[in-house]
Amino acid sequence: VTAQYGDTRSSVHLAGALMVAMAWRDAYLTVSLISSLSLPLAVLLLRGSRRVARPGATGRLDFKALRNPTVRYLILGYSLHAWQLYAIRKWFPLFLLTVFVAGGADRTDAAPIAATIAGLALASSSTGPLMGGYLSDRMGRVISASAMFALSGICSWGIGWTVGWPWGAVVLIGIVYGWSTAANSAIYHTSITEASSRDQLGSTMAMQAFLGMAGGVVGPIVFGGVLDLAPEAHEWGLAFSCLGVLAVIALVGLRRLRGLPESQLLAAGKG
């Protein structure tokens, strides 16, 4: 998970660095060509591997897994996490560009710089899943996830109103924001394996991945919609504040999850 988040943020940094020397379309194409190397690498790594099916497995998606309330709350939390995460990933570089322009920078010159710095800031948050998993092993899954959502929620409510601040201060908030948002990923991935029954684990993880990525798709779209509809003077503040609302919803769900007896299945009884 840590490698995954490091790679996705590094792509933003790489695209920004390439835009200094080439047009944005060429930079985008270059990064896309590099990512295409994943297909032959996957073929090489999986060559010779054998699939061993569990006795009695049908391979069909079992929606009965959603009858487990613990699973439902974990999938809700993961979906809100992905919504917030992908909205930040897509829009923070453009927000940083707005900060630079508000500080007097030329928009054309500031675009590659904003992308590069935003990529570096978000890449630094790749330690989030590692530290989030570490904390959840010791403090419990629900408490750790709640703390991360509370921190990311505070950043959500505040960062959008920092246009006009020194860009260094905005980047610092962005690092904390990205770190706290990314930290929840490992917690939810692990929790779903602990809460699910063995015979429904594949279906449970499939639905978590599908609904989570659905949140990741919707998040940037809704964020952009708020930017379009909000008054120009408050567009970024309101757009990021909407992500803060998601954090509040997630905290309510996590509080209810902690009240379920099944939550003691998480983190060896720490909940």
Steps between C-alpha positions, in 0.01 A plus 500: 500500500784740586667431164169557320450844660862597438468410131178692442634816660837468328318504165371851578851614589646342183237661278573840653874457449450398136275801435801726556660360184199400286133571434252357747363255244847358437562477876172315548584261213845430644362412844235281335762313299701436816193361677435266205809305605288351780330257261811313379639510854181335631526229234860428597428492873194273468652267242503147633269571795219256560149584618378272777128532565356437846288182514135588448574850366266613222666828407166680522455829679320444830296807596410337832829636626328839533271361767790539741460850655871524576577440134246764395653767723851412385399524134327833567812633668724376220276657235507837677877465540540440124265790420713735706832353386440520125345846521817625673724319255330654196434851626784591738746579215247741346429652840872556550512666158226736619707579810804580285301723266341678796853568620585673171649217293433468129247222436696339214828490691333394826317196357799260479637628831165444674473147358855415605467634854153348545638165384784520751262603779260215425780247446625573851169368628584151372615421854137546610380141442810362672457715808122463498534123507760520777278720716192285441683187615565669834202730552230309315360539149200721583686743726782541247265543205299755699813698588610509136157608378485770770839637392416489128163660578667793677729546199198481267318774685805724503722463195255634243497839671880547484515664156720805560713327764873437441522195274739324742234499771241363256736221393563409865127468562476298179763255627310446824175475304632243256666298774193476721278412205731228370553350848148358506552274200698227674261507796194426286676241287602309811173544688291352221702178512447476876125572492409273210432129528755283321254365243389853402835676509540523122151642449542741790830636369357523148209714618730712711724562200208574266312736734822661616615576148148625420556758773838577343329569166219713643723704732691708241180552296302636795796716603511651151126553506525698823775712346274580206195584709659685793570875497851561367622656824405190699524218244807324640394542860157349436634218281751385761246551779274248329776245558488601865132400504604153382736474796213577738284229340789253525554581868131434574522166321819404684340588833211268422742232386682515832170433678448170319610180675652384169749787513698294752608285208723788390863531610487193723221642717609865506218597269 
